[in-house]
Amino acid sequence: MKKIIRIPIEIVQLGEEGTHIFCKSKINGKKARGLIDTGASKSVLAKSFADKLKNLKKVSMLDNTTSGIGPDQVDASFAKLKTIQFKKLKIKKLIVGTIDVSHVTEMYKSLKVKPFDFILGGEILERYNAVIDYGDKELRLYPKSKK
């Protein structure tokens, strides 16, 4: 039988903008609120959250621009996480971008929505065959069994 990691999600209505889906995790041992973004190719940390993490290892990448969270491309720096953890699933040495999302945080404040610390992107969702179940309000991840 396949092991399933079941992560509760919070579904938040953003006026006429639609809904955003959030989950909880730990990044390098620190509690974090994640925005699940099926359209994001990579996971990213909010710069404000990245600045709070101790011993965050910065890495350099050839292309340091990213797009998708706003109308323009933004400069990003990159870091290698020790771990990102969802319940019993620990993902080690994941490289993520760090970007300024203050414009999104401001929008959230006006809508009285708690801001996120990171965006959970497609590379993790795809790797773990993620299923977002709106009815049961959970994100299911399916880790591959070790052979």
N, C-alpha and C positions, 0 to 999 in steps of 0.2 A: 504494500500500500504506500502511495506517495505521501511524503510528509508535507503538510500544508502549514504555512505561517499565516495566521488570521490577525489582521491589524484593524482595529476599529477606525472608522473614518468619520469625520464631521463634514456634513454637506451644508454649505452656507450660500444662501440666496443673495446675489449682489444686485438688487434692483432689477432693472431691465437688461443688465449685462450678462445674466445667466447665473450659473453656480460655480463655486470653487470648492474643491475637495481637499481636506486637510487630514494629516495623520501625525502621530507622535513617533519619535525615535530618539536615539542618543547618538551624538556625533562626538567622537573622541571622549566619550563618557559624560558629555553634557547634554541635558534634555533639550530637545529641539522640536519645533513645530514645522512640519513640511507641507508645502503646497504640492499636490500631485498634479503633474502637468503632462498629459499624454502627448502633447505637441512639442515638448522640449526634447531635443535629441540627447542632451547631457544634463546631469544634475549640477546645480550651482548653489553656492552659499551666498546669503545676503552678506555684503561686506561688513555691516554692523555686527553680525553674528560672528563672522570669521575673526574680526578684531578682538572678540572676547575669548577665543579659544587659545589656550596656552600651547606652546610647542607645535603650532601649525606649520608644517613643512611646505615652504613655497617651492614651486617648480616652474621652470620656464618652458614655454611652448612657442613654436614658430609663429603661429597665428594667434594673436591675443585679442581678436575682436569677436563679438558675439551679437546675435540679433534675435529678435522675437519677443522680448519683454517690453518693448516700446517701439516707437516709430523709427528709431534710428539704431545703427550699430553702436555698441558701447565697448569701451576698452575693458578687458577682463584680466585679472591675474589668476594664477592657478595654484592649487595646493593639493598635496597628497594627504588624505585623511588616514589616521591610524585605523579607525573603525567607524562604520556607520551601522547602527544596530536597530533592528526591528524585532522586538520580542527576543526569541532565541536565535534569530538569524543575524550573524555578524559578517559584514562585508569588510574586508581588509584592503588597505592600500589603494583606495579609490581616488582617482584624480578628478577634481571638480574645479569649476570656475568659481571665482568670487567677483560679484558685481554689485554695484550700487543700485539698490531697489527702493531708494527713498521716495521716488515718485509714486510707486505702488503703495508704499506704507502710508503716504499722505491720503491717497484715495481710500484705503482701508479705514483710516481714522475717520474720514467724513462719513463712511457707511457704518461706523461702530463695529468693525471687524478686527479681531486680533491679528496682528501681522505675522508673517511667516519668517522662519530662520533660514530655510533652504527650499529649493525647488527639486522635487524628486522627478528625475527625467527618464527618458525612454531607454537609456542604456541599462538601467536597473530593472525597469518594468519589463523589458524584453527578455533580459537574461533570466529572470525568475518567472516567466510566463504569467505575468500579473493579470488578475481578474478584479475589476472594480464592481462590486455588487451593491448597487444603490438600495435595493430592497432590504438586505441584511446589514447595510451600512458597514461594510468591511472591504478591505483590500486583502486579497489572497495572493500570497507568493508561494511558488513551488520550487524549493531548492532542489537541484539535481543531486541524486544520491551519490555518495562517494563509493567508488568500486575498488 
